[in-house]
Amino acid sequence: MGYFDGFLVTLKQIFSDRVTSEYPKEKRPKPLRHHGRHVLNRYEDGMEKCIGCELCAGVCPARCIYVRGADNPPEAPVSPGERWGFVYEINYLRCIHCDLCVEACPTEAITESKLFEFSFTNREDAIYTRSELLVGDDGKPKKLPWEDWRGGDDDHTSAWMRATSPNGQAAYEGRVQWSGELGYGVRAPEAGQSGDPELAPPTDVEATAKGPLYAGSDTAPGERASDHRHVEAS
């Protein structure tokens, strides 16, 4: 048929079921570990988690985070630590959403939501300040005019942190090792693979480590109990 073959392909597709969605009215579910817009969290008592240590800024490969810490006022401390981050900025014209800032934070102050649909009409709006990143008195992220928040975008933020298998030791699966957040409490751990018999953790793994908290065992995180077995000569 020559060049009519291309038209034939198009005509066949007219009668096929559509696989596209009516974006933005219809949106596909986002992955559990989706990296989106950052939020600065509070403890359940309302105090801020950020202690102004600047580790997030130091580890950022895109150099998009700017933090300055200050001593906590004794009469009205902002965070439980000695210092707090009185300046916190993220330049989203540079941010690559790698989540390294989340991994580096010692207090779980910075996490990423699932919001990725936000655009700016000027460069100033692209630089989020502390007042915009910090969650409100109800613990919920502040929704700015140019952001399209949908249900669930603030759930399971930075879910990979709650995989509960640090150092590859599957025996930690399901164990809560993070603090609660204002408005959400202690978030549930990410579902693991133990439900699948083929992917279940080995039975000879012990969730223990050297030190006073793990007295009575010489198995450290990332090790198997079998690593300490002695091979007897035959």
ChimeraX commands (.cxc) that place a marker at each C-alpha (Angstrom):
marker #1 position 0.00,0.00,0.00 radius 0.5
marker #1 position 3.02,2.25,0.11 radius 0.5
marker #1 position 2.66,5.38,2.16 radius 0.5
marker #1 position -0.94,4.40,3.07 radius 0.5
marker #1 position 0.51,1.90,5.57 radius 0.5
marker #1 position 1.04,4.73,8.04 radius 0.5
marker #1 position -2.60,5.79,7.81 radius 0.5
marker #1 position -3.68,2.19,8.33 radius 0.5
marker #1 position -1.82,2.04,11.64 radius 0.5
marker #1 position -3.57,5.22,12.76 radius 0.5
marker #1 position -7.00,3.91,11.77 radius 0.5
marker #1 position -6.45,0.71,13.76 radius 0.5
marker #1 position -5.66,2.70,16.89 radius 0.5
marker #1 position -8.93,4.62,16.67 radius 0.5
marker #1 position -10.84,1.48,17.62 radius 0.5
marker #1 position -8.40,0.36,20.34 radius 0.5
marker #1 position -8.88,0.98,24.05 radius 0.5
marker #1 position -7.24,4.15,25.28 radius 0.5
marker #1 position -4.36,3.77,27.69 radius 0.5
marker #1 position -3.77,7.46,28.36 radius 0.5
marker #1 position -5.15,9.34,31.36 radius 0.5
marker #1 position -6.86,12.73,31.31 radius 0.5
marker #1 position -4.03,14.61,33.01 radius 0.5
marker #1 position -4.29,16.70,35.16 radius 0.5
marker #1 position -7.84,15.64,36.07 radius 0.5
marker #1 position -6.72,12.02,36.36 radius 0.5
marker #1 position -3.36,11.19,37.85 radius 0.5
marker #1 position -1.53,7.92,38.22 radius 0.5
marker #1 position -0.59,6.76,41.73 radius 0.5
marker #1 position 2.84,7.93,42.81 radius 0.5
marker #1 position 5.48,5.45,43.99 radius 0.5
marker #1 position 5.81,5.00,47.73 radius 0.5
marker #1 position 9.38,6.30,47.67 radius 0.5
marker #1 position 8.71,9.22,45.33 radius 0.5
marker #1 position 11.01,12.22,45.85 radius 0.5
marker #1 position 9.15,15.53,45.79 radius 0.5
marker #1 position 9.08,18.89,47.55 radius 0.5
marker #1 position 10.85,19.07,50.91 radius 0.5
marker #1 position 9.27,19.81,54.27 radius 0.5
marker #1 position 10.82,20.77,57.61 radius 0.5
marker #1 position 9.21,18.72,60.36 radius 0.5
marker #1 position 8.33,19.30,64.01 radius 0.5
marker #1 position 8.26,16.97,66.97 radius 0.5
marker #1 position 4.87,16.02,68.34 radius 0.5
marker #1 position 5.19,18.70,71.04 radius 0.5
marker #1 position 5.56,21.36,68.34 radius 0.5
marker #1 position 9.30,21.96,68.66 radius 0.5
marker #1 position 11.27,22.07,65.43 radius 0.5
marker #1 position 13.49,19.12,64.56 radius 0.5
marker #1 position 16.10,21.17,62.71 radius 0.5
marker #1 position 19.14,21.96,64.88 radius 0.5
marker #1 position 20.99,24.05,62.31 radius 0.5
marker #1 position 23.89,21.60,61.95 radius 0.5
marker #1 position 24.14,22.34,58.19 radius 0.5
marker #1 position 24.89,18.71,57.32 radius 0.5
marker #1 position 22.20,18.78,54.64 radius 0.5
marker #1 position 23.84,21.76,52.98 radius 0.5
marker #1 position 27.25,20.12,53.19 radius 0.5
marker #1 position 26.17,16.87,51.56 radius 0.5
marker #1 position 24.04,18.45,48.80 radius 0.5
marker #1 position 25.71,17.72,45.42 radius 0.5
marker #1 position 23.81,20.54,43.71 radius 0.5
marker #1 position 24.65,23.14,46.37 radius 0.5
marker #1 position 21.01,24.16,46.48 radius 0.5
marker #1 position 20.61,24.26,50.29 radius 0.5
marker #1 position 21.65,27.20,52.45 radius 0.5
marker #1 position 21.43,26.87,56.24 radius 0.5
marker #1 position 22.56,29.05,59.10 radius 0.5
marker #1 position 22.32,27.95,62.70 radius 0.5
marker #1 position 22.02,30.03,65.85 radius 0.5
marker #1 position 22.03,29.36,69.58 radius 0.5
marker #1 position 18.65,28.53,71.02 radius 0.5
marker #1 position 17.22,31.33,73.18 radius 0.5
marker #1 position 17.13,29.89,76.74 radius 0.5
marker #1 position 13.80,31.52,77.56 radius 0.5
marker #1 position 12.03,30.23,74.45 radius 0.5
marker #1 position 13.96,27.42,72.71 radius 0.5
marker #1 position 12.90,26.60,69.18 radius 0.5
marker #1 position 14.38,23.10,69.06 radius 0.5
marker #1 position 15.44,20.58,71.72 radius 0.5
marker #1 position 19.11,21.03,70.87 radius 0.5
marker #1 position 21.54,23.82,71.64 radius 0.5
marker #1 position 21.03,25.37,68.20 radius 0.5
marker #1 position 18.28,25.85,65.65 radius 0.5
marker #1 position 18.21,26.68,61.96 radius 0.5
marker #1 position 17.09,30.29,61.77 radius 0.5
marker #1 position 17.86,30.44,58.04 radius 0.5
marker #1 position 16.89,27.56,55.75 radius 0.5
marker #1 position 16.60,27.92,51.99 radius 0.5
marker #1 position 16.32,25.46,49.11 radius 0.5
marker #1 position 16.81,26.61,45.53 radius 0.5
marker #1 position 14.57,24.40,43.40 radius 0.5
marker #1 position 16.19,25.63,40.21 radius 0.5
marker #1 position 19.17,23.55,41.31 radius 0.5
marker #1 position 17.66,20.75,43.40 radius 0.5
marker #1 position 17.88,17.27,41.83 radius 0.5
marker #1 position 15.76,15.54,44.54 radius 0.5
marker #1 position 18.46,13.00,45.31 radius 0.5
marker #1 position 17.35,12.78,48.98 radius 0.5
marker #1 position 20.92,12.93,50.26 radius 0.5
marker #1 position 19.92,15.78,52.56 radius 0.5
marker #1 position 17.31,13.49,54.12 radius 0.5
marker #1 position 19.86,10.76,54.67 radius 0.5
marker #1 position 22.38,13.14,56.23 radius 0.5
marker #1 position 19.96,14.77,58.69 radius 0.5
marker #1 position 20.58,13.43,62.22 radius 0.5
marker #1 position 17.17,14.51,63.57 radius 0.5
marker #1 position 14.87,13.60,60.63 radius 0.5
marker #1 position 14.08,17.29,60.26 radius 0.5
marker #1 position 14.07,17.38,56.46 radius 0.5
marker #1 position 12.04,14.90,54.42 radius 0.5
marker #1 position 10.57,14.88,50.94 radius 0.5
marker #1 position 6.87,14.74,50.17 radius 0.5
marker #1 position 5.38,13.35,46.96 radius 0.5
marker #1 position 4.54,16.78,45.56 radius 0.5
marker #1 position 6.35,17.40,42.30 radius 0.5
marker #1 position 3.84,19.58,40.46 radius 0.5
marker #1 position 4.87,23.11,41.24 radius 0.5
marker #1 position 6.06,25.82,38.88 radius 0.5
marker #1 position 7.18,29.40,39.23 radius 0.5
marker #1 position 6.64,32.64,37.40 radius 0.5
marker #1 position 9.83,34.19,38.75 radius 0.5
marker #1 position 13.15,33.03,40.19 radius 0.5
marker #1 position 12.40,34.33,43.68 radius 0.5
marker #1 position 9.50,31.89,44.10 radius 0.5
marker #1 position 11.86,29.01,43.26 radius 0.5
marker #1 position 13.89,29.69,46.41 radius 0.5
marker #1 position 11.87,28.24,49.29 radius 0.5
marker #1 position 12.52,29.83,52.66 radius 0.5
marker #1 position 12.27,28.38,56.15 radius 0.5
marker #1 position 8.79,29.82,56.65 radius 0.5
marker #1 position 7.57,28.06,53.51 radius 0.5
marker #1 position 9.26,24.73,54.20 radius 0.5
marker #1 position 8.37,24.45,57.89 radius 0.5
marker #1 position 5.13,22.59,58.58 radius 0.5
marker #1 position 2.30,24.50,60.22 radius 0.5
marker #1 position 0.96,24.25,63.75 radius 0.5
marker #1 position -1.07,21.24,62.65 radius 0.5
marker #1 position 2.01,19.48,61.28 radius 0.5
marker #1 position 0.78,19.71,57.68 radius 0.5
marker #1 position 2.94,21.14,54.87 radius 0.5
marker #1 position 2.18,24.69,53.84 radius 0.5
marker #1 position 0.47,24.77,50.45 radius 0.5
marker #1 position 1.67,27.60,48.27 radius 0.5
marker #1 position -0.40,29.10,45.44 radius 0.5
marker #1 position 1.69,27.56,42.67 radius 0.5
marker #1 position 1.59,24.02,44.10 radius 0.5
marker #1 position -0.87,21.30,43.14 radius 0.5
marker #1 position -1.25,19.15,46.27 radius 0.5
marker #1 position -3.30,15.98,46.01 radius 0.5
marker #1 position -4.44,13.49,48.61 radius 0.5
marker #1 position -1.59,11.36,49.91 radius 0.5
marker #1 position 1.20,13.68,48.80 radius 0.5
marker #1 position 2.18,14.24,52.44 radius 0.5
marker #1 position 1.91,10.58,53.47 radius 0.5
marker #1 position 4.92,8.31,53.86 radius 0.5
marker #1 position 7.38,11.12,53.20 radius 0.5
marker #1 position 10.83,9.80,52.30 radius 0.5
marker #1 position 9.51,6.28,52.78 radius 0.5
marker #1 position 12.84,4.69,52.02 radius 0.5
marker #1 position 13.94,5.86,55.49 radius 0.5
marker #1 position 11.36,3.51,56.97 radius 0.5
marker #1 position 12.48,0.40,55.07 radius 0.5
marker #1 position 13.67,-0.78,58.52 radius 0.5
marker #1 position 16.58,-2.82,57.28 radius 0.5
marker #1 position 19.65,-0.69,58.02 radius 0.5
marker #1 position 23.00,-2.05,56.91 radius 0.5
marker #1 position 21.17,-4.75,55.03 radius 0.5
marker #1 position 20.14,-6.66,58.13 radius 0.5
marker #1 position 16.66,-7.99,57.47 radius 0.5
marker #1 position 16.00,-8.74,61.14 radius 0.5
marker #1 position 15.34,-5.02,61.69 radius 0.5
marker #1 position 12.36,-5.14,59.35 radius 0.5
marker #1 position 9.25,-3.62,60.89 radius 0.5
marker #1 position 11.09,-2.01,63.81 radius 0.5
marker #1 position 10.34,1.67,64.37 radius 0.5
marker #1 position 13.60,3.58,64.75 radius 0.5
marker #1 position 12.45,7.14,64.13 radius 0.5
marker #1 position 10.70,9.83,66.14 radius 0.5
marker #1 position 7.11,11.00,65.81 radius 0.5
marker #1 position 6.01,14.02,63.80 radius 0.5
marker #1 position 3.48,16.70,64.64 radius 0.5
marker #1 position 0.17,15.90,62.98 radius 0.5
marker #1 position 1.16,12.34,62.04 radius 0.5
marker #1 position 2.61,10.72,65.14 radius 0.5
marker #1 position 5.00,7.85,64.56 radius 0.5
marker #1 position 4.69,6.90,60.92 radius 0.5
marker #1 position 4.27,3.23,60.12 radius 0.5
marker #1 position 7.26,1.34,58.73 radius 0.5
marker #1 position 7.36,0.51,55.07 radius 0.5
marker #1 position 6.03,-2.94,54.27 radius 0.5
marker #1 position 8.85,-5.41,53.81 radius 0.5
marker #1 position 9.36,-8.66,52.01 radius 0.5
marker #1 position 8.80,-11.05,54.91 radius 0.5
marker #1 position 5.33,-11.92,53.65 radius 0.5
marker #1 position 6.86,-13.72,50.69 radius 0.5
marker #1 position 8.43,-17.01,51.81 radius 0.5
marker #1 position 11.00,-16.78,49.05 radius 0.5
marker #1 position 12.07,-13.30,50.16 radius 0.5
marker #1 position 11.80,-13.75,53.93 radius 0.5
marker #1 position 14.88,-12.83,55.98 radius 0.5
marker #1 position 17.15,-15.68,57.02 radius 0.5
marker #1 position 16.40,-17.24,60.37 radius 0.5
marker #1 position 20.01,-17.01,61.58 radius 0.5
marker #1 position 20.00,-13.17,61.64 radius 0.5
marker #1 position 19.94,-11.46,65.02 radius 0.5
marker #1 position 18.87,-7.81,65.39 radius 0.5
marker #1 position 21.64,-7.10,67.86 radius 0.5
marker #1 position 24.89,-5.20,67.92 radius 0.5
marker #1 position 27.92,-4.71,70.11 radius 0.5
marker #1 position 27.55,-2.19,72.89 radius 0.5
marker #1 position 25.60,-1.61,76.09 radius 0.5
marker #1 position 22.26,-1.58,74.27 radius 0.5
marker #1 position 22.94,-4.98,72.79 radius 0.5
marker #1 position 24.61,-6.77,75.68 radius 0.5
marker #1 position 24.88,-10.52,75.49 radius 0.5
marker #1 position 25.57,-10.78,71.77 radius 0.5
marker #1 position 28.57,-10.36,69.50 radius 0.5
marker #1 position 26.51,-9.91,66.34 radius 0.5
marker #1 position 26.59,-6.40,64.90 radius 0.5
marker #1 position 24.17,-4.80,62.40 radius 0.5
marker #1 position 24.91,-6.05,58.92 radius 0.5
marker #1 position 26.27,-9.37,60.20 radius 0.5
marker #1 position 24.73,-12.81,60.34 radius 0.5
marker #1 position 24.91,-14.97,63.39 radius 0.5
marker #1 position 26.50,-17.58,61.16 radius 0.5
marker #1 position 29.44,-15.20,60.61 radius 0.5
marker #1 position 30.56,-15.99,64.15 radius 0.5
marker #1 position 30.35,-19.75,63.86 radius 0.5
marker #1 position 33.63,-21.62,64.04 radius 0.5
marker #1 position 34.34,-24.21,61.43 radius 0.5
marker #1 position 35.46,-27.38,63.16 radius 0.5
marker #1 position 38.08,-29.50,61.58 radius 0.5
marker #1 position 36.86,-32.86,60.44 radius 0.5
marker link #1:1,2 radius 0.2
marker link #1:2,3 radius 0.2
marker link #1:3,4 radius 0.2
marker link #1:4,5 radius 0.2
marker link #1:5,6 radius 0.2
marker link #1:6,7 radius 0.2
marker link #1:7,8 radius 0.2
marker link #1:8,9 radius 0.2
marker link #1:9,10 radius 0.2
marker link #1:10,11 radius 0.2
marker link #1:11,12 radius 0.2
marker link #1:12,13 radius 0.2
marker link #1:13,14 radius 0.2
marker link #1:14,15 radius 0.2
marker link #1:15,16 radius 0.2
marker link #1:16,17 radius 0.2
marker link #1:17,18 radius 0.2
marker link #1:18,19 radius 0.2
marker link #1:19,20 radius 0.2
marker link #1:20,21 radius 0.2
marker link #1:21,22 radius 0.2
marker link #1:22,23 radius 0.2
marker link #1:23,24 radius 0.2
marker link #1:24,25 radius 0.2
marker link #1:25,26 radius 0.2
marker link #1:26,27 radius 0.2
marker link #1:27,28 radius 0.2
marker link #1:28,29 radius 0.2
marker link #1:29,30 radius 0.2
marker link #1:30,31 radius 0.2
marker link #1:31,32 radius 0.2
marker link #1:32,33 radius 0.2
marker link #1:33,34 radius 0.2
marker link #1:34,35 radius 0.2
marker link #1:35,36 radius 0.2
marker link #1:36,37 radius 0.2
marker link #1:37,38 radius 0.2
marker link #1:38,39 radius 0.2
marker link #1:39,40 radius 0.2
marker link #1:40,41 radius 0.2
marker link #1:41,42 radius 0.2
marker link #1:42,43 radius 0.2
marker link #1:43,44 radius 0.2
marker link #1:44,45 radius 0.2
marker link #1:45,46 radius 0.2
marker link #1:46,47 radius 0.2
marker link #1:47,48 radius 0.2
marker link #1:48,49 radius 0.2
marker link #1:49,50 radius 0.2
marker link #1:50,51 radius 0.2
marker link #1:51,52 radius 0.2
marker link #1:52,53 radius 0.2
marker link #1:53,54 radius 0.2
marker link #1:54,55 radius 0.2
marker link #1:55,56 radius 0.2
marker link #1:56,57 radius 0.2
marker link #1:57,58 radius 0.2
marker link #1:58,59 radius 0.2
marker link #1:59,60 radius 0.2
marker link #1:60,61 radius 0.2
marker link #1:61,62 radius 0.2
marker link #1:62,63 radius 0.2
marker link #1:63,64 radius 0.2
marker link #1:64,65 radius 0.2
marker link #1:65,66 radius 0.2
marker link #1:66,67 radius 0.2
marker link #1:67,68 radius 0.2
marker link #1:68,69 radius 0.2
marker link #1:69,70 radius 0.2
marker link #1:70,71 radius 0.2
marker link #1:71,72 radius 0.2
marker link #1:72,73 radius 0.2
marker link #1:73,74 radius 0.2
marker link #1:74,75 radius 0.2
marker link #1:75,76 radius 0.2
marker link #1:76,77 radius 0.2
marker link #1:77,78 radius 0.2
marker link #1:78,79 radius 0.2
marker link #1:79,80 radius 0.2
marker link #1:80,81 radius 0.2
marker link #1:81,82 radius 0.2
marker link #1:82,83 radius 0.2
marker link #1:83,84 radius 0.2
marker link #1:84,85 radius 0.2
marker link #1:85,86 radius 0.2
marker link #1:86,87 radius 0.2
marker link #1:87,88 radius 0.2
marker link #1:88,89 radius 0.2
marker link #1:89,90 radius 0.2
marker link #1:90,91 radius 0.2
marker link #1:91,92 radius 0.2
marker link #1:92,93 radius 0.2
marker link #1:93,94 radius 0.2
marker link #1:94,95 radius 0.2
marker link #1:95,96 radius 0.2
marker link #1:96,97 radius 0.2
marker link #1:97,98 radius 0.2
marker link #1:98,99 radius 0.2
marker link #1:99,100 radius 0.2
marker link #1:100,101 radius 0.2
marker link #1:101,102 radius 0.2
marker link #1:102,103 radius 0.2
marker link #1:103,104 radius 0.2
marker link #1:104,105 radius 0.2
marker link #1:105,106 radius 0.2
marker link #1:106,107 radius 0.2
marker link #1:107,108 radius 0.2
marker link #1:108,109 radius 0.2
marker link #1:109,110 radius 0.2
marker link #1:110,111 radius 0.2
marker link #1:111,112 radius 0.2
marker link #1:112,113 radius 0.2
marker link #1:113,114 radius 0.2
marker link #1:114,115 radius 0.2
marker link #1:115,116 radius 0.2
marker link #1:116,117 radius 0.2
marker link #1:117,118 radius 0.2
marker link #1:118,119 radius 0.2
marker link #1:119,120 radius 0.2
marker link #1:120,121 radius 0.2
marker link #1:121,122 radius 0.2
marker link #1:122,123 radius 0.2
marker link #1:123,124 radius 0.2
marker link #1:124,125 radius 0.2
marker link #1:125,126 radius 0.2
marker link #1:126,127 radius 0.2
marker link #1:127,128 radius 0.2
marker link #1:128,129 radius 0.2
marker link #1:129,130 radius 0.2
marker link #1:130,131 radius 0.2
marker link #1:131,132 radius 0.2
marker link #1:132,133 radius 0.2
marker link #1:133,134 radius 0.2
marker link #1:134,135 radius 0.2
marker link #1:135,136 radius 0.2
marker link #1:136,137 radius 0.2
marker link #1:137,138 radius 0.2
marker link #1:138,139 radius 0.2
marker link #1:139,140 radius 0.2
marker link #1:140,141 radius 0.2
marker link #1:141,142 radius 0.2
marker link #1:142,143 radius 0.2
marker link #1:143,144 radius 0.2
marker link #1:144,145 radius 0.2
marker link #1:145,146 radius 0.2
marker link #1:146,147 radius 0.2
marker link #1:147,148 radius 0.2
marker link #1:148,149 radius 0.2
marker link #1:149,150 radius 0.2
marker link #1:150,151 radius 0.2
marker link #1:151,152 radius 0.2
marker link #1:152,153 radius 0.2
marker link #1:153,154 radius 0.2
marker link #1:154,155 radius 0.2
marker link #1:155,156 radius 0.2
marker link #1:156,157 radius 0.2
marker link #1:157,158 radius 0.2
marker link #1:158,159 radius 0.2
marker link #1:159,160 radius 0.2
marker link #1:160,161 radius 0.2
marker link #1:161,162 radius 0.2
marker link #1:162,163 radius 0.2
marker link #1:163,164 radius 0.2
marker link #1:164,165 radius 0.2
marker link #1:165,166 radius 0.2
marker link #1:166,167 radius 0.2
marker link #1:167,168 radius 0.2
marker link #1:168,169 radius 0.2
marker link #1:169,170 radius 0.2
marker link #1:170,171 radius 0.2
marker link #1:171,172 radius 0.2
marker link #1:172,173 radius 0.2
marker link #1:173,174 radius 0.2
marker link #1:174,175 radius 0.2
marker link #1:175,176 radius 0.2
marker link #1:176,177 radius 0.2
marker link #1:177,178 radius 0.2
marker link #1:178,179 radius 0.2
marker link #1:179,180 radius 0.2
marker link #1:180,181 radius 0.2
marker link #1:181,182 radius 0.2
marker link #1:182,183 radius 0.2
marker link #1:183,184 radius 0.2
marker link #1:184,185 radius 0.2
marker link #1:185,186 radius 0.2
marker link #1:186,187 radius 0.2
marker link #1:187,188 radius 0.2
marker link #1:188,189 radius 0.2
marker link #1:189,190 radius 0.2
marker link #1:190,191 radius 0.2
marker link #1:191,192 radius 0.2
marker link #1:192,193 radius 0.2
marker link #1:193,194 radius 0.2
marker link #1:194,195 radius 0.2
marker link #1:195,196 radius 0.2
marker link #1:196,197 radius 0.2
marker link #1:197,198 radius 0.2
marker link #1:198,199 radius 0.2
marker link #1:199,200 radius 0.2
marker link #1:200,201 radius 0.2
marker link #1:201,202 radius 0.2
marker link #1:202,203 radius 0.2
marker link #1:203,204 radius 0.2
marker link #1:204,205 radius 0.2
marker link #1:205,206 radius 0.2
marker link #1:206,207 radius 0.2
marker link #1:207,208 radius 0.2
marker link #1:208,209 radius 0.2
marker link #1:209,210 radius 0.2
marker link #1:210,211 radius 0.2
marker link #1:211,212 radius 0.2
marker link #1:212,213 radius 0.2
marker link #1:213,214 radius 0.2
marker link #1:214,215 radius 0.2
marker link #1:215,216 radius 0.2
marker link #1:216,217 radius 0.2
marker link #1:217,218 radius 0.2
marker link #1:218,219 radius 0.2
marker link #1:219,220 radius 0.2
marker link #1:220,221 radius 0.2
marker link #1:221,222 radius 0.2
marker link #1:222,223 radius 0.2
marker link #1:223,224 radius 0.2
marker link #1:224,225 radius 0.2
marker link #1:225,226 radius 0.2
marker link #1:226,227 radius 0.2
marker link #1:227,228 radius 0.2
marker link #1:228,229 radius 0.2
marker link #1:229,230 radius 0.2
marker link #1:230,231 radius 0.2
marker link #1:231,232 radius 0.2
marker link #1:232,233 radius 0.2
marker link #1:233,234 radius 0.2
view
